[in-house]
Amino acid sequence: MKTIKQLAIVCAVLFLCLNTVFAQGANVTGKGKIIIVVLDISGSIRNQFPHIIKIIDRSVVKDRLTIGDYFVLIPFGNTALPMYSGQLLREEDKNSISNTLKAMKADNDFTDTGTAIKTALNYIVDLKGDDYNLYEPLVLFITDGDITPSEASAFHGQDVNQIFEDPVIGNTYLYNGWYYVGIGRNLHDLPLIAQKSGREDYLLCIEDLTQLEFMLDDWISKIPEPQPIEQGEILLDNYMLKSYRLSKNKSVKVLSNAKEFSFDIFNTYKRTPVSVEFKNMRATFQTNDRTATIPVKLNSEAGIIQIPNLYLKRTVCGFVPESEIKGKGTLKVQIVASVNGIDKQFNEVFDIEGKTASEFLFGKIFWPLLVLAVIILVIIACIIIKKFMPVKITMEVVGSRTEKIRPVAMKIKKHVEFGAKAGLAFKLNGELFAPVVGQIQRTGANKWQIIPRDASAFENNNKKIDYVLGTALKLKTKDNSPISIKFKKAKK
């Protein structure tokens, strides 16, 4: 029984220990802020160094660091090598940082400011890419002198303007959350650095070294907590190959020698401007029958492209295939761009059909020409058919009353009699004319003839008369008085 009780006590103690460990681990709820201290350790800052270390330990490490934050300590002098870099997993980690701070010495001969700035910026880029992108970083940059790098430095012999020509250092959008502290009177470069990074309003210059500890402590305590970063993205859309809009949903016909590839860059952030720099672009065209795979070189717009918030910018790339893109296939485009210092990859796939200028022109005009030809043929057919369709005509006696007017539809080769006989459609006065005077016959689409039946009524006796609708036809009555008649199209 005693052994069982002892075993129970051991298990209880073990459970409490494990619970404490898991409780400490549970404090890490995610990835928090980035806090970076960039500290000058040249020999000229030696006298003020202990005070600076004490303030950083109290006001930054103990008061600002929380579980989940990532802390980086970058001393710089002859070079710039981080002495501490890691995420806080438990409160005890602060002791490790404090010990690292207290072990530092200010005894270097040079001040490699350029390398220090670039090292800190590289950390920001890498950590944001590792999901430390919820808050703006807090960077505290402290120095007491101007730029004096060693000959081994990549920035040897460069002034502030030349240092900011570096693509990473020159990206002003990476400096959100930077604060500068200048100690002493030899501060020609630091104000210019703050200005070129867009942080001139976040610069503290301490010339009264007797007030160093109070002023530095008070200034750091008033630095606001890092603000949450606005969540948004950069979209690439509205792709075009020369003047042909590419679609992700259907095949598009393009000129095989089209060499201009363009698209829109859209910044969806409501408040945050972004900088975009294209790092790499490449494309391939794979024919559907797999007979050819054509690599395509894309020359992107050079340099950093600044895009304001909620703004759309058009960019044009040089599209230079090794040979013409012919036939149907798939154009695959891969774009790698640095967006505010973080690399993002965009992949697009388009179905296209490359055609030569003559093929493209023929393809463009073939169907319209075919439709036009069909329309013309239909019109001609209608005209022809209309000409050969029955025509309704009527007869009019000029200067006299017509006994009877009744339109008659006449087909080709049909004839209709006119005279005084009862029942005729074209009726003449029986006292003046014979029962049948003649016939009007349609011989063609627009051809008519008058065939005499009563020779005495016509001047040319029994000869057939070619007739045009609407013209007067002279007749002689029984008493030899002249009279005219007209055959014409009936009104609809």
Buried (B, 14 or more C-beta within 10 A) or exposed (E): EEEEEEEEEEEEEEEEEEEEEEEBEEEBEEBBBBBBBBBBBBBBBBBBBEBBBBBBBBBBBBEBBEBBBBBBBBBBBBBBEBBBEEBBEEEEBBEBBBEBBEEBEBEBEBBBBBBBBBBBBEBBBEBBEEEBBBBBBBBBBBBBBBBBBBEEBEBBEBBBEEBBEBEBBBBBBBBBBBBBBBBBEEBEBBBBBBEBBEBEEBBBBBEEBEEBBEBBBEBBEEBEEBEEBEEBEBBBEBBBBEEBEBEEEEBBBBBBBBBEBBBBBBBBBEEBBBBBBBEEBEBBBBBEEEEEEBEBEBBBBEEBBBBEBBBBBEBEBEBEBEEBBBBBBBBBBBBBBBBBBBEBEBEBEBBBBBBEEEBBEEEEEEEEEEEEEEEEEEEEEEEEEEEEEEBEBBBBBEEBEBBEEEBBEBEBEBBBBBBBBEEBBBBBBBEBBBBBBBBBBBBEEEEBBBBBBBBBBBEEEEEBBEBEBEEEBEBBBBEEEEBBBBBEEBEE
